[in-house]
């Protein structure tokens, strides 16, 4: 026999059931930590969203796994415990690696390996240039062949355009002093998007670091192949190192170039499009005389970016563009998101 209930009893049961449903639905949801977005040209920080930022803001995103999570941007991959791989959203957080930090140690690590994904201007970068305001505040121009224009760009609408005339050497932007220098770890990480319209046949430097004394660390190319270079003023200290196998520089293609210069250990790392292509630890492939240690200065004190052709061409003019520059004195920067 079915039990019967009075109208009041039915109303009480309905009220109790409704309260239980409301209580279940009001539990706090599992939230994804958002990154403290990076800066661009000293601009404002982006909000805590899960989308990549604009040309002047680095977005936050990614996900975190494990018992602990950290904010993205500052460490490009955040922190966390447990296995997994770094998140692909720029500037966000990610699941940790074996050491408990995403991607090893800050965006693919202080170690040479890893395929780091960075924002347009990660929070731990001291310097960023997207050229959208038409200037390069904080940098000094060396050479008169550099302009900011709209002929090509990786993101946004503008980039640094370097024109190298026949029998000319191009030009560089130079940065010294705060906020980048002095380097607390005596290491310098950088990233820029690079585009060639005509790859110079001779030796060309695209990024250069130096300090007191004649020693220079350079990344660039020679005979349209990637080449790392050490030079300290003599044939015995004019040295090179190339990827193995040799890496040709693609023409008319945007590339992500990254580097790490380490004066404490005489080391240099180079990545293209997130892939480590060459590490120098003390010595490279050879020098014009012998094969000496790439003895860095006690501390790097300046950084130059641009296109400086050391072996001028008497017949051919070249052009190059640089965009999405990010420089850090604490950790690898990583490539920007696809435009």
C-alpha positions in Angstrom: 0.0 0.0 0.0 1.5 3.4 -1.0 2.0 5.8 1.9 0.0 9.1 1.7 1.3 12.5 2.8 -0.6 15.6 3.7 -0.1 18.8 1.6 2.1 20.3 4.4 4.3 17.2 4.5 4.7 17.2 0.7 5.7 20.9 0.9 8.3 20.3 3.5 9.9 17.4 1.5 10.0 19.5 -1.6 11.7 22.4 0.3 14.3 20.0 1.7 15.0 18.5 -1.7 15.4 22.0 -3.3 17.9 23.1 -0.6 20.0 20.0 -1.2 20.2 20.8 -5.0 21.2 24.4 -4.3 23.9 23.3 -1.9 25.4 20.9 -4.4 25.4 23.4 -7.2 27.0 26.2 -5.0 30.2 24.3 -4.2 33.4 26.2 -5.3 34.5 25.2 -8.8 38.0 24.1 -9.6 39.7 27.1 -10.9 42.7 27.4 -13.2 45.5 29.7 -11.8 46.0 32.6 -14.1 49.4 34.2 -15.0 50.6 37.6 -13.9 50.9 38.8 -17.4 54.1 40.3 -18.8 55.0 43.8 -19.7 55.6 45.3 -23.2 57.7 48.4 -23.5 57.0 49.0 -19.8 53.2 48.9 -20.5 50.4 47.8 -18.2 49.9 44.2 -17.2 47.2 42.1 -18.8 44.4 40.6 -16.8 44.0 37.0 -15.6 42.5 35.5 -18.7 43.2 32.3 -20.6 44.0 33.9 -23.9 47.2 35.1 -25.4 47.8 38.8 -25.1 47.9 41.5 -27.7 51.0 42.9 -29.2 51.5 45.0 -26.1 50.3 42.5 -23.5 51.3 39.0 -22.7 48.4 36.8 -22.0 47.9 34.2 -19.3 46.7 30.8 -19.8 47.6 27.1 -19.5 46.6 24.8 -16.8 48.3 23.5 -13.6 48.5 20.0 -12.2 49.7 18.6 -8.9 49.4 19.7 -5.4 50.9 23.1 -5.9 50.5 25.6 -8.7 52.2 28.9 -9.5 51.5 32.0 -11.5 52.5 32.0 -15.1 54.3 34.6 -17.0 57.1 35.0 -14.5 58.3 31.4 -15.1 56.7 30.7 -18.4 55.2 27.4 -17.5 54.4 28.1 -13.9 55.0 25.6 -11.2 53.4 22.4 -10.1 54.1 18.9 -9.0 53.9 15.7 -10.8 54.7 14.7 -14.4 53.3 16.1 -17.6 54.4 18.7 -20.1 54.5 22.4 -20.1 51.3 24.2 -21.2 51.2 25.6 -24.6 49.3 28.8 -23.8 51.8 31.7 -23.6 52.5 33.2 -20.2 50.3 30.7 -18.5 50.8 27.9 -15.9 51.5 24.3 -16.6 52.0 20.9 -15.1 55.4 20.4 -13.6 58.2 18.2 -14.8 60.3 15.8 -12.8 61.8 18.5 -10.7 58.4 20.0 -9.9 58.7 23.1 -12.1 57.1 23.4 -15.4 59.3 22.6 -18.3 62.3 22.0 -16.1 63.3 25.5 -14.9 61.4 28.5 -16.1 60.1 28.0 -19.6 62.1 25.1 -20.7 64.8 25.9 -18.3 68.1 27.4 -17.5 69.2 24.0 -19.0 69.7 24.0 -22.7 66.8 21.7 -23.7 63.1 22.2 -23.8 60.6 23.7 -26.2 59.5 26.7 -24.3 56.3 28.6 -25.1 56.6 32.3 -24.1 54.3 35.3 -24.2 54.9 38.3 -26.3 56.4 39.9 -23.2 56.7 37.5 -20.2 56.7 39.0 -16.8 60.3 38.0 -16.0 61.6 39.9 -19.1 63.3 43.1 -18.3 63.1 44.4 -21.8 60.6 44.0 -24.6 60.2 45.6 -28.0 57.2 45.2 -30.2 57.9 48.4 -32.1 54.1 49.2 -32.2 54.7 52.8 -30.9 57.3 53.4 -33.7 60.2 53.7 -31.3 62.8 51.6 -29.4 62.9 53.5 -26.1 65.9 52.5 -23.9 68.0 51.4 -26.9 70.6 53.4 -28.8 70.8 53.1 -32.6 74.2 52.3 -34.1 74.2 52.8 -37.9 71.7 54.7 -40.0 70.0 51.9 -41.8 67.5 50.9 -39.1 63.9 52.2 -39.1 60.6 51.1 -37.6 58.0 50.7 -40.4 55.1 48.6 -41.6 56.7 46.7 -44.5 56.7 43.4 -42.5 55.8 42.3 -39.0 55.5 39.2 -37.0 52.8 40.5 -34.7 50.9 43.8 -34.7 51.6 46.2 -37.6 55.3 47.3 -37.2 58.8 45.8 -36.9 62.4 46.9 -37.0 63.6 47.1 -40.6 67.3 46.9 -41.4 68.5 47.7 -44.9 72.1 46.7 -45.9 73.3 48.4 -49.0 76.0 47.1 -51.3 79.4 47.3 -49.5 77.7 48.3 -46.3 77.5 46.7 -42.8 74.0 47.4 -41.6 73.3 48.5 -38.0 72.3 47.5 -34.5 70.3 48.6 -31.5 72.4 48.7 -28.3 71.2 48.4 -24.7 73.2 49.1 -21.5 72.5 49.6 -17.9 69.3 49.1 -15.9 66.9 47.4 -15.8 68.7 44.6 -17.6 72.2 45.1 -16.3 74.1 44.1 -14.2 73.2 40.5 -14.7 72.5 38.8 -11.3 73.4 35.3 -12.5 75.9 36.5 -15.2 73.6 35.0 -17.7 71.6 36.7 -20.5 68.6 35.2 -22.2 67.0 36.7 -25.4 64.5 36.1 -28.1 63.5 37.8 -31.3 61.6 37.0 -34.4 63.8 37.3 -37.5 63.0 37.6 -41.2 65.6 37.8 -44.1 64.9 39.1 -47.6 68.2 37.8 -49.0 70.4 36.0 -46.5 73.9 37.6 -46.6 76.6 35.3 -47.9 79.3 36.6 -45.6 79.5 36.5 -41.8 76.6 38.4 -40.2 75.9 39.0 -36.5 72.3 39.4 -35.3 72.8 39.5 -31.5 75.9 40.5 -29.7 76.9 40.7 -26.0 80.1 42.1 -24.6 81.6 43.6 -21.4 84.9 45.1 -20.4 87.7 44.0 -22.7 87.6 42.8 -26.3 85.6 39.6 -25.9 82.3 39.3 -27.9 79.6 36.6 -28.0 77.6 36.6 -31.2 74.8 34.6 -32.9 74.3 35.0 -36.6 75.0 33.3 -39.9 77.7 32.7 -42.5 77.1 31.5 -46.0 73.4 31.3 -45.2 74.0 28.8 -42.4 73.6 29.4 -38.6 76.9 30.2 -36.9 77.8 31.1 -33.3 80.9 33.3 -33.0 83.4 34.3 -30.4 85.8 37.2 -31.1 88.3 38.9 -28.8 90.4 40.9 -31.2 92.8 38.4 -32.9 92.8 35.5 -35.4 93.5 33.1 -32.5 90.3 34.4 -30.8 88.1 34.5 -33.9 86.2 31.3 -33.3 83.0 29.6 -34.6 80.5 26.8 -33.8 77.8 25.5 -36.0 74.8 23.2 -35.5 75.4 19.6 -36.3 74.1 18.9 -38.9 74.5 22.3 -40.4 71.3 24.5 -40.3 70.5 26.6 -43.3 68.8 30.0 -42.7 65.5 30.0 -44.5 64.9 33.1 -46.6 61.6 35.1 -46.5 60.4 33.2 -43.4 59.8 34.4 -39.9 62.0 32.5 -37.4 62.1 32.5 -33.6 65.8 33.0 -32.5 66.7 32.4 -28.8 70.0 32.5 -27.0 71.7 32.2 -23.6 75.0 33.9 -23.0 76.8 32.7 -19.8 79.9 34.6 -18.8 80.5 32.7 -15.6 80.9 29.4 -17.4 81.9 30.5 -20.9 78.8 29.0 -22.4 76.4 29.9 -25.3 73.2 28.2 -26.3 71.1 28.8 -29.5 67.6 27.8 -30.3 65.6 28.2 -33.6 61.8 27.9 -33.4 62.1 26.4 -29.9 64.6 23.7 -30.9 68.1 23.7 -29.4 70.5 23.6 -32.3 73.9 24.2 -30.6 75.5 24.6 -27.2 79.1 25.9 -26.7 80.7 24.9 -23.4 84.1 26.4 -23.3 85.2 25.7 -26.9 83.6 25.6 -30.2 84.5 24.0 -33.6 87.7 25.9 -34.2 89.3 29.3 -34.5 91.3 30.9 -37.3 94.3 29.8 -35.3 93.9 26.7 -33.1 90.8 26.3 -30.9 90.8 28.3 -27.7 88.3 28.7 -24.9 85.6 31.2 -25.5 86.8 33.3 -22.5 83.9 35.6 -21.8 84.3 38.9 -20.0 83.9 38.9 -16.2 80.3 40.2 -16.9 78.3 41.1 -20.0 77.4 44.8 -19.9 75.7 45.5 -23.2 73.5 43.7 -25.7 73.1 44.6 -29.4 70.5 43.3 -31.8 70.1 44.0 -35.5 72.1 43.0 -38.6 75.8 43.7 -38.8 77.5 42.2 -41.8 81.2 41.6 -41.0 82.0 40.4 -44.6 80.5 43.1 -46.8 79.1 42.3 -50.2 80.3 44.3 -53.2 77.4 43.2 -55.4 74.3 42.4 -53.3 72.0 44.4 -51.0 70.1 42.7 -48.1 67.1 43.4 -45.9 66.1 42.0 -42.5 63.3 42.6 -40.0 63.2 42.0 -36.3 60.1 41.8 -34.1 58.8 40.6 -30.7 62.1 41.1 -28.8 62.1 39.9 -25.2 65.2 39.9 -23.0 65.7 38.4 -19.5 68.5 38.2 -16.9 66.9 35.4 -15.0 65.4 32.7 -17.3 64.7 31.5 -20.8 62.1 33.6 -22.6 60.5 31.2 -25.1 59.0 31.8 -28.5 55.9 34.0 -28.8 52.5 32.6 -29.7 51.7 32.2 -33.4 50.3 35.4 -34.9 
